Amino acid sequence: MLQLVRRTAVFAAGLVVASVVVFAFMSVLPGDPARVALGVNATEEAVAATRAAFGTDRPLVVQYLDWVSGLPVGDFGRSYVTDVDIGPQIVDRLLVTTWLVFSGMAVALVVALPLGVLAAVHHRRAGGTAITAFSQIGVAVPSFLAGILLVTVFAVQLGWLPSGGWTPPAQDPVDFLRKLLLPALALGLVQGAVLTRYVRSAVLDVLREDYLRTARSKGLTPGRALVRHGLRNAAIPVVTVLGLQLATLLVGAVVVERVFVIPGLGSLLLDGVANRDLLLVQGVVIVLVLAVLVVNFLVDVAYTVLDPRLRRAA
């Protein structure tokens, strides 16, 4: 319990520091939101009135406190460009990105777990070497290139799947899955290649442990000894990497959403940057930071659950 309280305090402190850093960074960027909204021919009186309406004429500390106090209730302010509430836009886009990220992670796990274990168990055979070689090639392929290749083959050449777009699952589940499949593969196959290497390394370390030799000496087959005594220990470093990979998937989703014309959080962020809508960009960035912090917090908790030594140390 003490360990959990400590990690929760670290999570809360990290979130406060991140909000200060994000706000400070966006505040020092060049460009006046009022002038961007009114155009280059606006009079000084109109610019001053717009600054007052946006609240950007107030001290930075007051602006920060006003912004951060609204975050817990989902109040991110109103867009400088469209004058629309930012909170509902982020929620709608976040749901889309969540589908994409978790489906990509599911693909990565389906690929990495069996291939990583096989590559470790057969590391001195041709099969293990081939899996390792393919995973190294996969690591070198960026997500957007994988997306373009998948679209070229399965959408343009074969015509099996749509090349992009988005349909909510409640509207048409079949069309939703058809449009989700290629983006999920673009994200998941690349991350699966990375994860395969870590799974292979973790299982190889376990295979060299004395307790696994002891288990085999008691009559267990290598496979049963690995499943019964080895995979739990091998999961500890993999869970840590899994958290980092989930954060990487969030970043990769920004690019993949653009390739497949998916209206997710990444597309909203890029639109905000293109329109110089700084308050919108600020809101999206803090949500992405929060997502990464939550993932790291959950990884820390899972790490404690999997490793009894950490529980005893707490």
Secondary structure, 3 states (H helix, E strand, C coil): CHHHHHHHHHHHHHHHHHHHHHHHHHHHCCCCHHHHHHCCCCCHHHHHHHHHHHCCCCCHHHHHHHHHHHHHHCCCCECCCCCCEHHHHHHHHHHHHHHHHHHHHHHHHHHHHHHHHHHHHCCCCHHHHHHHHHHHHHHCCCHHHHHHHHHHHHHHHCCCCCCCCCCCCCCCHHHHHHHHHHHHHHHHHHHHHHHHHHHHHHHHHHHCCHHHHHHHHCCCCHHHHHHHHHHHHHHHHHHHHHHHHHHHHHHHHHHHHHHCCCCCHHHHHHHHHHCCCHHHHHHHHHHHHHHHHHHHHHHHHHHHHHCHHHHHHC
